[in-house]
């Protein structure tokens, strides 16, 4: 009998009857239920490549947002949610007997109204953007990365170690990229641990990433109070990094470093990888339907390891930027809740790179502006966290209403 093509084999086998059709199938396909049979893996892999290439020509194929126009949908959702959040926040301020106009003016003026405020906002955006991109990338693959804090500490530790080891012997053009790559690799290694456990034994990555947060935190405490401690400070702070391992300033007078440029470039590269490459298509396919991805030739174990390692690498780079750009040393309070904020930003951004970028800017403005509310409007220090929670709840409410109307 002449050799049949991959698509014609099943069609010709079905013409011979069910039993002969079953025997005509390859051995590795016979135990698959009839309704789940697809083309052989070689043909499916070619299909994956073609669909990934088609995604380059289809602007809507690379996003996690659904609908005909993802960008317009996200913008409308943000505008409605921000307006609703502003109204609810105004009621909260009135309940606290504060001045609503003065409060909103203080938030905007302290974060965007001066060069110093803009510098603080830019410095906040860098870790928030990379951390939320790490959460988003893992979620696109079907995983929950709750270990952004630990991965930031891991990247910061490796960066600090490399800077202390070879910092004084190398020039800036060599030492700085080496330190950043070290942080990237440290975060990737820390993210690969839950990836390997999930791929090999099916261990839930949520528990592993949460536990690794404590491991990284206490290891940072040990190195910051022990071998790398700065004895002058008397706190959990290391010595100052060599000058060749510090980021150049973007706004020297205000203290804004160039980490924001690195964060934007790396986040854009991660978005392109996720939406325009075969690896990104496999990650999204495995996250949407693991069984279909397996039948399509995707190796789930490899994708699991790669996805969580890349997610950890982004968070590790955020920690490295904090060390070489903002603090110029490793400190124990390196991540003041950045991990939790990264999850909120990813939710606000609807797990889409563009939405995550906009949400990072919004949250950074709120975080910087909220620090001034206690001094000018006499609101409690927790008012900023309340405003952030109100924004998240309003976005979720608007999304739920939009989804319900779309189903109706």
N, C-alpha and C positions, 0 to 999 in steps of 0.2 A: 504494500500500500504506500503511495507517495507520502512524503512528509507533509504534514498539515501545518498551516500557519497558526500562530497563537490564538487568533480570534476565530478562525474557522474550525479549530479542533473540537471545541465543545459543540458547535453547531452541527458538525458532521456526526459526532458521537450521539447527539440526541436523536438523529434520524435512525439509528440502529436499535433503539429501544432502551429502556431505563437501565437494565442490568449490563448490557454491552456498553452503554454509555458510561456507566460507573467504572467498568474495567478499562475503558479507553483512556480515562483520566490518569495523569501521573500519580504515582503512589502517594506523594506528599499532599495531594489534593483530595484524596478519596474520603478522608475523615472530616472534611469541612462540610457543614450543613449546606444543602442545595441552595438555600436562599442567600448564603453568604459567599458562594463561589464567585470569584472574579477572574480576571485574566491572570496568567502566570506572572510571577514576580518580576521577570525581566521586562515584560511588556508594561507592567504597572510602574516600574522605575522609570522607563522611558516616558510614560504618561506624566509622572511627577515632574520630570525635567521640562517637558513641554508646557505644563501648566505653570511651572515656576517662571519660564521664559515669557509666557503669556501675561503673567502678573506684572512684568516690566512695562507692558503696553497698556495695562488696565489699571488706572490710578486707584480704583476702589478695591483691587484684589489684595493689596498689601496691608490694609488696615484692619484693626480689630473691631472698628465700629461697623455697625450694620446700617443698612438703608441705602438709598440712592445717592445721597450726598453726605458722606460722613463728616466732612469739615463743617458744612453749614449746620448740620444737626448738632455738632458739638458746640459751635459758637452760640446758637440759639439757646441751647441748654444752659450754657454758662451765663448768658445775659439774664435769662429769667431767674436762674438760681441766685445770682449775685444780687439782683434787685430784691428778691424775696428775703435773702439773708440780711441785706441792709435794713429792710423793714423790721425784721425780727430783732436784729441787734439794736436798732433804735429803741424798741420797746424795752429791751433789757437795760439799756443805759438810763432810760427814764425811770425804770423801776429802782435803779440804784441812785436816783436823784442826781444824775449827771447831765451835762450839756451835750446833746446829741451832735450839734453842728461842730462844737469844739472838739469832740472826740474823733469824728471822722477827719476833721482838718488836721488834727495831731497825727493820726496814723499816716496820712498822705505826706504831710510836711516832714515828719521825722524820717521817713523811708525814701522819699523821692524829692523833697523840697530843698535839699542842699547836696553839695558834693560829698560831704561826709556820710549823709544818709544813703546816697546812691552807692557809695563804696561798701557800706555795711550790707546793703541789700544784695549787691553782686557777690559778696563773699558768702552770703547765706544761700544763694541760688546754687552754687557749685555742688556742695554735698547733697542738697535736696534733689537736684536734678539727676545726679548719678545714682543716688540711692533709690529714687522712685523708678528710674529706668531699669534698675536691677530687679525690683519687684515686678515691674511690667513684663520684662523678658521671661522671668520664671513663670509668671502666670500664663503667658502665651503658650508655654509648653505644658501647661496643666499642673504646675507646681506652686506651692505657697512658700516663698522665701521670707521667713520671719527672722532671719539672722543677719539683717543688714548691719546692725550695730556691731556684732561680733566680726563680721567680714571687714568692716571699716577699721576696727582695732587691729585685725590681722594684717591688713595692708599697711597701716601706720607702723606697726612693730617691725615688719620686714624692711620698710623704707628707712626707718630710724637705724636699724642695725647695719644696713648697707652704707648709709651716710657716715656713721661712726667708723666703719671698717676702712673705707677707702675714700672718704670725702675729701680729706686734705690733700690727697695725692693726685686728684684728677681735676681738670678744668671744668668750668660750669657747663660748657656745651656737651660734655661727656657725662658728668656726674648727675646732672638734673634728669636727663632722660633715663639714666640707669636707675635712679631712685624711684621715678614714677613707674617704670616697668617692674621694679621689685614690688611695689605696692600692688600693682595689677596682678602679678603672679601670686603674691601672698593671699589676696582675696580669692583668686581662682582656686588655689589649693584648699582654702577653707571652705569654699563652696562645693568643691569636688567630693568632700567627705560625705555629706548627706546624699549627693548624687550617686556615689558608689554604693552606699548602703541601700538606697532605694532600688538601684538597678540590679544589685546582686541578691539581696534578701527581701526586698519589698518593704523596708523600714520606712515609716512615715517621715517625710522630710520636715514636717512641722516640729515634731519633738526634737529631732536632731539639731535643727538650726537654733531652736530656743536654748537648748543645753549648751551649744557651742558659744552662744553669747556670753554665758557665765565663764566659760573657759578662757575666752579672749579677754574678758574684763579683768579677771584675777591674774592672768599672766601679765597684762599691762601694769597692774598694780605692783607686781613683783619686780619687773624690770625698771619701773619708774621710781621705786623706793629702794632698789638694790643696786645692781651693777651699773645702771645708767643714771642714777640719781644725781641731781644737782644739789650738793650739800648746802649751798648758800640759801636756797629757798626753804628747806625744811619741809617740803610737801612732796606729793607724788608727781614730780615733774623731772624730766630728764635734763641733761645738759643741752645747751643750745647747739643746733646743727651747724656744721661748717657752712661758710658763706657760699661755697660752690654748690650746695644742696638746697638752695632757697629759690623760690620762684621770683622772677622779675615783677616789678610793680606795674600795674595798669594805670592807676592814679596814685602816684607816689605821695602827694601831699595828704591824701585822704586814707591811704592804706589799703586800697583795692589791689589785689594781686591778679595775675593773668590766669589763675585757675579757672575762671569762668569761661575763657576761650577754649581751654582744654576740655572742660565739661561739655560745652556745646558741640565741639568737634567729635568727641567720642560718642556722645548721645546720637548725633546724626549718623555716625558710622554704624552704631548698633541698630538704628531704625532701618538703614539701607540693608544691613545683613538680614534683618528679620523680614523685611518686605520684598526684597529684590533678589535674593539668592536662593539656591536650592536648599542649603542648610536651613535658612529661615523658613522656607515652605515646609520642610520636614518637621521643624519645631512646632509650627502652628497646626499642621495636620495631626501630629501626635497629641497635641493639647486638645484639639477638637474631638477627635475620634481615634483613640489608640488602636482599636481593633481594625478599623479600616486602614490605618497607617501600616500596621503589621502586614495585612494582606497586600498592601501596596509595595512592600519591600523595604519599609523603614525599620531600621534596627532600634527598637525602643530603648534598650540598655545604653547604647551609644548616645542616643539623643538625650536621655535623662542625664547622663554624666556631663555632656557638653553644655546642656542648657543651664544646669545649676552651677557649673564652673564659670561660665560666662557671666551669669548673674552675680556670683561672688566677686568676679574680677572687676565689674563696674563699681561695686561697693568698696572693694579694696582700693581702687584708684581714688575714690572719694576720700578715704582715710589718708591716703598718701598726700593728696592736695592739701588737706587740712594741716598736715604736719609741715610740709615744705613751703606752704603758702601763707597760712594764717598764724599758726602758733610758733613755727620755726623750732619746735621741739615736741616730744611726745608727752601728753598730759593724760591724767586719768579721766578727766571729764571731756574727752574728745568728742563724744557724740551725745549732746544734751537732748536725747529723744529723737534723733534723726531717723532711727529705724521705724518708730511708730509713725512719724510724719511722712516717711516715704510710702508707707502703706496707704495712708489717707490721700496723699497726692496721686498715687496710682489709681485709686478709686475715683477721685475727682476727675482725673484725666481719662476715665473710662478705658483704661488699659490701651491707650493709643499714644504713640510718641508725641504727636503734636499737642494733644490734650494734656499730657504729662508735663510738657514744657511750659504751657500756659499756667497750669496749676502750680508749678514750682515757683513761678514769679509771684503769683497771687499769695501763696503761703509765706514766701520770704518777706513780702511787704507787710503782711499781718504780723509776722514774728518780730520784725524790726520796729514796726509802729507800735505794737502792744507794749514794748518796754517803756515808752514815753507816756502811756496813759496814766500810770500810777502817779507820776509827778505832776502832770498838767491838769488832768480831769479828776484826780483823786479816786480813780477806780482801783479795785484790788488787782494784785499782780496776776491773778488767774484770769483776768478779763480777756486777754489775748487768746488763751486756750478755749475759752467759751465762744469767742467769735469764730475761731477755726472750726469748732464742732458745729456751730450753726450753719456755716457754709457747706460743710460735708452733708449734713442732714438735709439741707435745702436742695442740694444737687441730687441726692438719692431720691428725694420726694418728687422732683421734677422728672427724673428719669423713669421712675415707676409709673407716674401718670402718663408720660409719653408712650411707654411700652403698652400700657393698658389701652390707650386710645388706638395704637397701631394694631392691636389684636382684635379690636371691636369692628 
